[in-house]
Amino acid sequence: MSGFRLLQQAGNRNSQRPTSGNHMKKFLWGSLALFGLVIACVLVGSSWIAQASRATLQELRTEISAAGDPVYYTDSATDPIPEQDNAYALICKAESGVIAYSELVQKLKEDNPSTGSKSISDPRNVSPLILKAQETYFAENQSLFELLAQASQCKNYRAEIDRKKGFDNSNDYLRASREAILMLATRANLLASRGNGDAAIEDCLTGYRILKLTEQEPSMFGFSSECHGLYHLGEVVHQTLSNSEVSNPLRESLETQLEQFELDTALVQALKSERAIGIQTFKEFHEASKESAENPIPIPTFLVGTSLSQAYFSDDEITYIEYMNECISLIDQPKNIRDIAIESMTEKLMASGFRKFISKLIIPNVTGILDRKDDATARLRALRILLAVQHQSDLQIESLPATTRTDPYTNGDMIARNTGRGWLVYSVGANLTDDSGSVLPLDPSQPPQDIGYGPNQTQQTLAE
């Protein structure tokens, strides 16, 4: 009997011990509780981060709007302008003839491969047969030049752009203006080679006025086209001033027109337009990610539309706006300062891992467009200095206004000297070194070391 009791007592003690199953249950409940706490903290934290980032983003957008700038690309002015007051409408009327000339030039190049990379707009580079074809076209299409001259006298330039369709399909309007400038430069060069300096400068003035008007539709592509046009017109003006008689009234009109180009201001507006295009891109990405089954953003699909997703998008857009704002603030800085700043910002952005995905896709090549701005500014100032010293040979460069004599690459003075064969006026260029006025490329595939104009300069062209 005593043995039975011992067994019973042992069984009672065993029944009171916790089993491994109980341990597992407690562990699971504890883990679930901890996981729930973590999820709650994440949701609360992500909600707070999303709210904070939205507030920062709204503040940045409000600052843009308060400055009178477009937040979205669709915010840009679209009020209609009467056709007779709109340079764009008149250029459109000339477009078919301008494009026909462009196609003629292309055919002449193909039929005359010996021309190579030389400019067909320079009479010294082409055969008499090509010159005859150009002269014939110009004589038979005088109405084109009359339309362009009329367009250049307008006060407004408003292209027909459907901004709701984005920017990709809204830059075709620039083609006619761009080709018109090249056509004007070609005829001006031809007129100058025939000794008609005043008529050549008149054509160049028409081109300059059209370029100035295109600034009313600001974009980076448009600004690049403006710099392209300034280059070609500047080459022709230099050749004309150096080799032809130009009356004082035309010289004064030319100086007045050149003075109106403020490329820093024009590029500010172009970058603001680019910023608006970027912000609209974020909006479209965000809407597409919520509506599409495919998720182009590198975050889990189940997070799309959550606070985490909103925080991700907002952080990305904040970075983009701040990047563009900083680039805009650097426009008036010399090259060595701004290049370091932009390189630092870009490296930081690219090192952000999977974050700031959209910013990495859409940030523009700001350094490249700034370099084009400096090149165009240097050439404009070189022409203005050339006009001044041709008018007064003993003029001291230091006596000219800073907006005329300042080298955009260094913020020092441009360099000008009379070589005995003519004036050499130049900027030190992108290498920030005075290369003794080496204003012609040592290699056709490379830009010149210095930027400006010299005596008996052979005309070069940018890649079109």
C-alpha positions in Angstrom: 0.0 0.0 0.0 2.8 2.3 0.8 4.3 1.7 -2.7 1.0 2.7 -4.3 1.0 5.9 -2.4 4.5 6.7 -3.5 3.6 6.2 -7.1 0.5 8.4 -6.7 2.4 11.2 -5.1 5.0 11.1 -7.9 2.3 11.4 -10.5 0.8 14.3 -8.7 4.2 16.1 -8.7 4.7 15.4 -12.4 1.3 16.8 -13.3 2.2 20.0 -11.6 5.4 20.6 -13.8 5.0 22.8 -16.9 5.3 21.0 -20.2 7.4 22.0 -23.2 4.1 22.9 -25.0 3.3 25.5 -22.4 6.7 27.0 -22.8 6.2 27.3 -26.5 2.8 28.9 -26.1 4.2 31.5 -23.8 7.1 32.2 -26.1 4.8 32.6 -29.1 2.4 34.9 -27.3 5.3 37.0 -26.0 6.8 37.2 -29.5 3.5 38.2 -31.0 3.1 40.9 -28.4 6.6 42.2 -29.1 6.0 42.1 -32.9 2.8 43.9 -32.4 4.5 46.6 -30.3 7.2 46.9 -33.0 4.6 47.3 -35.8 2.7 49.8 -33.7 5.9 51.8 -33.2 6.7 51.6 -36.9 3.3 52.7 -37.9 3.3 55.6 -35.4 6.8 56.5 -36.3 6.2 56.3 -40.1 3.0 58.3 -39.7 4.9 61.0 -37.8 7.7 61.0 -40.4 5.2 61.2 -43.2 3.5 64.1 -41.6 6.8 65.9 -40.9 8.0 65.3 -44.5 4.7 66.4 -46.0 4.9 69.6 -43.9 8.4 70.3 -45.1 7.4 69.6 -48.7 4.4 71.9 -48.5 6.6 74.6 -47.1 9.0 74.3 -50.0 6.1 74.4 -52.5 4.6 77.4 -50.8 8.0 79.2 -51.0 8.1 78.5 -54.8 4.5 79.8 -55.2 5.1 82.8 -53.1 8.0 83.8 -55.3 5.6 83.8 -58.3 7.1 80.7 -59.8 5.3 77.7 -61.1 5.1 74.8 -58.7 4.0 72.4 -61.4 4.7 72.6 -65.2 1.0 73.0 -65.8 1.0 76.2 -63.7 3.0 78.1 -66.4 1.2 80.9 -68.1 -1.1 79.9 -70.9 -3.1 83.0 -71.6 -3.8 83.4 -75.3 -2.0 86.1 -77.2 -3.3 87.7 -80.5 -1.6 86.2 -83.5 -0.3 89.5 -84.8 1.4 90.1 -81.4 2.9 86.7 -81.1 6.3 86.1 -82.6 5.8 82.3 -82.4 2.7 82.5 -84.6 4.6 84.4 -87.3 7.6 82.1 -87.1 5.2 79.2 -87.6 4.0 80.8 -90.9 7.7 80.8 -92.0 8.3 77.3 -90.7 7.8 75.3 -93.9 10.2 77.6 -95.8 12.8 77.5 -93.0 12.7 73.7 -92.8 12.9 73.5 -96.6 16.1 75.5 -96.4 17.4 73.2 -93.6 16.8 70.2 -95.8 18.5 72.0 -98.7 21.6 72.5 -96.6 21.6 68.8 -95.6 21.4 67.8 -99.2 24.2 70.1 -100.2 26.4 68.6 -97.4 25.6 65.1 -98.6 26.3 66.0 -102.2 29.6 67.8 -101.3 31.4 65.5 -98.8 34.6 67.6 -99.3 33.0 70.2 -97.1 33.5 67.9 -94.1 32.8 69.4 -90.7 33.2 72.9 -92.0 30.3 75.3 -91.7 28.3 75.5 -94.9 27.1 78.9 -93.7 30.6 80.4 -94.2 31.2 81.3 -97.9 34.9 80.6 -97.5 34.2 77.0 -96.8 32.0 76.1 -99.8 32.1 75.8 -103.5 30.7 78.4 -105.9 28.0 75.9 -106.8 26.8 75.7 -103.2 26.9 79.5 -102.8 24.8 79.8 -106.0 22.2 77.4 -104.6 22.0 79.3 -101.4 21.8 82.7 -103.0 19.0 81.4 -105.3 17.0 80.1 -102.4 17.3 83.4 -100.5 16.3 85.4 -103.5 13.3 83.3 -104.2 12.2 83.3 -100.6 12.5 86.9 -99.5 9.1 86.6 -97.9 10.6 84.3 -95.2 13.0 87.0 -94.1 10.2 89.6 -94.0 8.1 87.3 -91.8 11.1 86.7 -89.5 11.8 90.4 -89.3 8.2 91.0 -88.5 8.3 88.3 -85.8 11.4 89.9 -84.3 9.5 93.1 -83.6 6.8 91.4 -81.6 6.7 91.9 -77.8 5.5 88.3 -77.0 6.5 84.7 -77.7 3.9 82.1 -76.7 4.2 78.6 -78.1 1.3 76.2 -78.4 2.2 73.7 -75.7 -0.1 71.2 -74.0 1.6 71.1 -70.7 -0.7 68.3 -69.4 1.1 66.0 -71.8 4.4 66.7 -70.2 7.6 68.3 -71.5 8.7 65.5 -73.9 6.3 66.5 -76.6 6.5 70.3 -76.0 10.0 71.2 -77.3 9.2 70.7 -81.0 8.2 74.4 -81.2 11.9 75.3 -80.9 12.9 73.7 -84.2 11.6 76.4 -86.4 13.2 79.2 -84.3 16.5 77.3 -84.2 16.7 76.6 -87.9 15.5 80.2 -88.6 18.5 81.6 -86.7 20.9 79.4 -88.7 19.3 80.6 -91.9 19.6 84.2 -90.9 23.3 83.7 -89.9 24.0 82.1 -93.3 22.5 84.9 -95.3 24.2 87.5 -93.1 27.6 85.9 -93.7 26.9 85.8 -97.4 25.9 89.5 -97.4 29.1 90.4 -95.4 31.3 88.5 -97.9 29.8 90.6 -100.6 30.7 93.8 -98.7 27.2 94.6 -97.5 28.0 94.9 -93.7 24.9 96.8 -92.7 22.5 94.3 -94.3 24.4 91.5 -92.6 24.1 93.1 -89.2 20.4 93.7 -89.8 19.9 90.0 -90.3 21.9 89.3 -87.2 19.8 91.8 -85.3 16.6 89.9 -86.4 18.1 86.7 -85.1 19.2 88.2 -81.8 15.7 89.6 -81.2 14.0 86.3 -81.9 16.4 84.6 -79.5 15.6 87.1 -76.8 11.9 86.5 -77.4 12.2 82.7 -77.0 13.2 83.3 -73.3 9.5 83.9 -72.7 9.1 80.1 -73.0 11.8 79.1 -70.5 13.2 75.6 -70.5 16.7 74.0 -70.4 16.4 72.8 -74.0 15.3 76.3 -75.0 18.2 77.9 -73.2 20.6 75.5 -74.9 19.1 76.4 -78.2 19.6 80.1 -77.3 23.3 79.6 -76.6 23.6 77.7 -79.9 22.1 80.6 -81.8 24.2 83.2 -80.0 27.3 81.2 -81.0 26.4 81.2 -84.7 25.3 84.8 -84.8 28.4 85.9 -82.8 30.7 84.3 -85.4 29.0 86.2 -88.2 29.0 89.5 -86.3 32.7 89.1 -85.6 33.5 88.4 -89.2 31.3 91.3 -90.4 32.9 93.8 -87.9 36.4 92.6 -88.9 36.0 92.6 -92.6 33.2 94.9 -93.7 32.1 98.5 -93.2 29.3 98.8 -90.7 27.7 102.2 -90.1 27.6 103.7 -86.6 23.8 103.5 -86.2 24.0 99.7 -86.9 26.9 99.4 -84.4 24.9 101.2 -81.8 21.8 99.0 -82.4 24.0 96.0 -82.1 25.4 97.1 -78.8 21.9 97.9 -77.5 20.7 94.4 -78.5 23.7 92.6 -77.1 23.3 94.4 -73.8 19.7 93.0 -73.4 20.9 89.5 -73.0 21.1 88.6 -69.3 21.9 84.9 -69.5 22.1 84.4 -65.7 18.5 85.6 -65.4 17.4 83.5 -68.4 19.0 80.4 -67.0 17.3 81.0 -63.6 13.9 80.9 -65.3 14.9 77.8 -67.3 15.9 76.0 -64.2 12.7 77.0 -62.4 10.8 75.6 -65.3 12.8 72.4 -65.1 12.1 72.3 -61.4 8.3 72.5 -62.1 8.6 69.7 -64.6 10.4 67.6 -62.0 7.7 68.3 -59.3 5.0 67.4 -61.8 6.9 64.2 -62.5 6.8 63.3 -58.8 3.1 63.9 -58.8 2.6 61.6 -61.8 4.8 58.9 -60.4 2.9 58.9 -57.1 -0.5 58.7 -58.9 0.7 56.0 -61.2 2.1 53.9 -58.3 -1.3 53.9 -56.7 -3.3 53.1 -59.8 -1.0 50.6 -61.6 -0.4 46.9 -60.7 3.2 47.4 -61.6 5.3 49.2 -59.0 8.3 51.1 -60.6 9.6 52.3 -57.2 12.0 50.1 -55.3 9.8 49.6 -52.2 7.5 46.5 -51.5 4.2 46.7 -53.3 2.2 46.2 -50.1 3.7 49.4 -48.7 2.4 51.5 -51.6 -0.2 54.0 -50.3 0.9 53.6 -46.7 2.6 56.2 -44.5 5.9 54.6 -45.3 5.3 55.1 -49.0 4.2 58.7 -48.5 7.4 59.4 -46.4 9.5 57.8 -49.2 8.0 59.9 -51.9 8.1 63.1 -49.9 11.7 62.6 -48.8 12.6 62.1 -52.5 10.8 65.2 -53.7 12.2 67.3 -50.9 15.7 66.3 -52.0 14.9 67.1 -55.6 13.6 70.6 -54.8 16.4 71.4 -52.5 18.9 70.2 -55.1 17.4 72.4 -57.8 17.1 75.4 -55.4 20.8 75.1 -54.7 21.7 74.9 -58.3 19.7 78.0 -59.0 21.5 79.8 -56.2 24.9 78.9 -57.8 24.2 80.3 -61.3 26.0 83.6 -60.7 29.0 81.9 -59.1 32.3 81.3 -60.9 32.9 77.9 -62.4 35.4 76.6 -59.8 33.1 77.3 -56.9 29.9 76.0 -58.4 31.4 72.8 -59.9 32.7 71.8 -56.4 29.3 72.4 -54.8 27.3 70.6 -57.5 29.7 67.6 -57.5 29.3 67.3 -53.8 25.5 67.4 -53.9 25.4 64.9 -56.7 27.8 62.5 -55.0 25.7 62.7 -51.8 22.5 62.0 -53.8 24.0 59.0 -55.6 25.2 57.5 -52.4 21.7 57.4 -50.9 21.1 53.7 -51.7 17.5 52.8 -52.7 16.3 56.1 -51.4 15.7 59.2 -53.6 15.1 57.0 -56.6 13.1 59.5 -58.7 15.6 62.3 -58.0 18.4 60.2 -59.4 16.4 59.6 -62.6 15.4 63.2 -63.3 18.1 65.6 -62.1 19.3 67.5 -65.1 22.9 68.0 -66.2 23.2 71.4 -64.6 27.0 71.6 -64.9 26.7 71.2 -68.6 24.1 73.9 -69.1 26.1 76.3 -66.8 29.2 75.7 -69.0 27.2 76.6 -72.1 25.9 79.8 -70.3 29.5 80.8 -69.5 30.6 80.2 -73.0 27.7 82.3 -74.5 28.2 85.0 -71.9 31.9 85.3 -72.7 31.2 85.6 -76.4 28.6 88.2 -75.9 31.0 90.3 -73.7 33.8 89.8 -76.2 31.7 91.2 -79.0 30.7 94.2 -76.8 34.3 94.9 -75.9 35.2 94.6 -79.6 32.6 97.2 -80.5 33.9 99.5 -77.8 37.6 99.3 -78.8 36.9 99.6 -82.5 35.1 102.8 -81.6 37.9 104.0 -79.3 41.2 102.3 -79.8 42.8 103.6 -76.6 40.0 102.5 -74.4 40.9 100.9 -71.1 39.0 97.8 -70.4 38.7 98.7 -66.8 36.6 101.7 -67.7 33.8 99.6 -69.1 30.9 98.5 -66.9 31.4 95.3 -65.0 28.5 93.6 -66.9 30.6 94.1 -70.1 34.2 93.4 -69.0 33.8 90.6 -66.4 35.0 87.2 -67.3 32.2 84.8 -66.4 34.7 82.0 -65.7 36.7 83.8 -63.1 34.9 87.1 -62.2 38.1 88.9 -63.3 38.4 91.1 -66.3 38.2 89.8 -69.9 41.5 90.2 -71.9 41.8 92.5 -74.9 44.8 93.6 -76.9 45.6 95.0 -80.3 47.8 92.5 -82.1 48.6 94.8 -85.0 46.5 92.6 -87.3 43.3 93.3 -85.3 41.8 93.0 -81.8 42.1 89.9 -79.8 39.3 89.7 -77.1 38.8 86.7 -74.9 38.0 84.9 -71.7 40.3 82.4 -70.1 37.7 79.7 -70.6 36.8 76.5 -68.8 40.4 75.6 -67.8 40.6 78.9 -66.0 44.0 79.6 -67.5 45.1 82.3 -69.9 46.3 80.4 -73.0 47.5 83.6 -74.8 44.2 84.0 -76.7 43.9 80.5 -78.1 40.4 81.1 -79.3 40.4 78.4 -82.0 40.2 74.7 -81.1 43.5 72.8 -81.3 41.4 69.7 -82.0 38.1 70.0 -84.0 36.5 67.6 -81.5 37.5 69.8 -78.5 36.4 73.3 -77.5 39.0 76.1 -77.7 41.2 76.8 -74.6 40.2 80.5 -74.5 36.7 81.8 -75.5 36.5 84.9 -77.7 37.4 86.4 -81.0 40.7 87.2 -82.7 42.0 88.7 -86.0 41.5 86.6 -89.2 39.7 84.0 -87.2 38.4 81.0 -89.2 34.8 80.3 -88.4 34.2 77.2 -86.4 30.8 75.6 -85.5 29.3 73.8 -82.7 28.0 70.3 -83.4 24.5 70.8 -84.6 
